[in-house]
Amino acid sequence: MPASLKHIDPDTPMGATLVAGGATFRCWAPHAKAVYVVGDFNHRIRNDAALLTRDQQGHWRGFFPGVKDRQRYMFYVVGEGSEGLKRDPYARELESPFPAECLIRRTDFPWHESGYVTPPFHEFVIYQLHVGTFFTPNLPHKGGTFLDVARKLPYLADLGVTALQLMPIQEFQTSFSLGYNGTDYFSPEMDFAVADAELPAYVAEVNKLLDAKGLRRYHAADLHGEMNQLKALVDLAHLHGLAVLLDVVYNHAGGEFGDQSLYFFDRQDPAGGQWNSLYFTDRGHAGGLVFDFSKPEVRDFLIQNAKFFLGEYRIDGFRYDQVSVIDHDGAPDGWRFCQDLTSTVHAQRPKTLHHAEYWDVNPFIIAPPPVGAGFDTTLTDGLRIAIRDVIGSASAPDERPLHMTQLAQSLWPQGFSESWRFVQGPENHDIVYHGREARIARLGDPDHPRSWFARSRARVATGLSLTAPGIPMLFMGQEFLEDKQWSDDFVSHRDLLLYWAGLDQGDRQMLDHLRFTRELLALRRLLPALRGRGFRATHMHDQNRVLAFHRWVEGEGQDVMVILHLANFTRVGYQIGLPGEGAWREVFNSDVYENWVNAGVAGNNGRVLANPQPLHGFGYSAGLVLPANSILIFAR
């Protein structure tokens, strides 16, 4: 007779779930003729006792006694087109290496109850990184891991960012990847885990972080496997005051599915086309296939995935890849899926950040249902394009006008009523990937990316993104003047890895730029206006290469003025309108960070006096010294 239906009810979770005396198993395979569970607990024998029972909705389920944590299992699916083993689409962890079996896992982990609370959205400063290439101390033996990222948490906390945005960490079938070809959505990437043989040294390293905070140490058993190592990264990030955002790919899956993946999960006849693959349509994207959002089970699979990472991993939010593909290629059901997704997950945890990538930028993506898709924030490209335009144009060996007016117009994209609703920055993983566009330092001086021209222009670009409206985002290495493109292929492009050795060996230019970024982020925390809604571009001059804008806190004031200057010489007595009379403090001057402390700094000696001479829409103004290629900030 088939497996027992003990512990089985309509709310039995999908996948494998440990319960008293064993485990329940459930999968969706509506066209399958039979589904078996084979694993360590039944000697992988496919017989009647291993057979699951089908319900009217096409779900196969059953209870197996004696199942224990970390035992291996697979589904064996008999379908109309073929029969064979399939990995559980809901498997919490996979056994390395591929072809992998699924591991049954307990959900327990020794979390440190720190009381960490995800910051308000307007206080987010996002740092985007790729786990496999961010910090790679074990090359050529192995790329970066979750615990390698954890070792850099004190550095990231000291930098002043508030959230880590990990590029996709779900299991993909190659040894390295950008992560956008995932196939096993509930399983963290095996290559991002430290093997058992190498774990003791890592346990010692991360325990130093806990010792520094006077907290309980991890045991080696606590960090066994990729699932617990990702949890440790989240746990330690929270202890360092950092949120963790996962980049999830709900528009498509795969690229290299493999016969044992969720592709053609119920093993229908492939002659029927991609629509017979159960989870997917016949529309391709990025080498994979777009999910079939018309099916409630597919929508639920993805929504459950988001809820899973929120609940089990205590994630603070998500960056949703190419929501525009969900909308366009997933039409007519993709938009409704987005609404269901955001509504469901917001209800589970209202303070979670839901950040959408949508091209072209569409303000309705952040509007609430029933009109909008319900995301909190969206990626925007206007400021990125404008920054890169002026920095690249400034590198030409002449004094041509720059598009400062266009840059000013890009600072607040149309259709957004709140400044924290859009995420901006001059670099991201797509733009500066190998073979694409240059990083800011090289854009500022293509021939000499460590020259004064490159360094000073890079300070202006990063400085603008950290003082402009919106949630700023840094891409790994931007904070210390990384001038190389990057690649996920750390075997063929080891030369493109982040130059951590420069910081370790005291590279003066890198350390100065890191100090610049860190101290500007500290100023951002200190001045509420730089995080507030109040904004107006007050002066733009293309020929003079000057842009000035006003930031303030609505209803309170706390005025701040930001001035950018991209000429290659210092201007003296340049008149700028100011929103109040009297003394204004020069609270930040990027020229200070040129060979810090710059003995020859040009500036305003820490303060200027505003006189009652109207200018730029204000009743007052002052003559300023504008250092060459600089960003200045004044506050009252």
Buried (B, 14 or more C-beta within 10 A) or exposed (E): EBBBBBBBEEEBEBBBBBBEEBBBBBBBBBBBEBBBBBBBBBEBEBEEBBBBBBEEEBBBBBBBEEBEEEBBBBBBBBBBBEBEBBBBBBBBBBBEEBBBBBBBBEBEBBEBEBEBEBBEBBBBBBBBBBBBBBBBEBEEEBBBBBBBBBBBBBBBBEBBBBBBBBBBBBBBBEBBBBBBBBBBBBBBBBBBBBEEEBBEEBBEBBBEBBEEEEBEBBEEEBBBBBBBBBBBBBBBBBBBBBBBBBBBBBBBBBBBBBEBBBBBBBBBEBEEEBEBBBBBBEBBBBEBBBBBBBBEBBBBBBBBBBBBBBEBBBBBBBBBBBBBBBBBBBEEBBBBBBBBBBBBBBEEBEBBBBBBBBBEBBBBBBBEBEEBBBBBBBBBBBBBBBBBBBBBBBBEEEEEEBBBBBBBBBBBBEBBEBBBBBBBBBBBBEBBBEEEBBBBBBBBBEEBBBBBBBBBBBBBBBBBBBBBBBBBBBBBBBBBBBBBBBBBBBEEBEEBBBBBEBBEEEBEBBBBBBBBBBBBBEBBEEBBBBBBBBBBBBBBBBEBBBBBBBBBBEEEEBBBBBBBBBBBEBBEEBBBBBBBBEEBEBBBBBBBBBBBEBEEBBBBEEEBEBBEBEBBEBBBBBBBBBBBBBBBBBBB
